[in-house]
């Protein structure tokens, strides 16, 4: 999987969330990743 992002938006993301895009992308290759739905997001 390839990722690309706007450098300005990447800086804003670090300021806003404390996580760089480079770090955030690592979850997509994590074999121990777990996805949990947010409360109220299920419409089934």
Residue pairs with C-beta under 8 A, 6 or more apart in sequence:
1 28
1 29
3 21
3 25
5 21
9 21
10 20
10 21
10 22
13 19
13 20
13 21
13 24
14 20
27 33
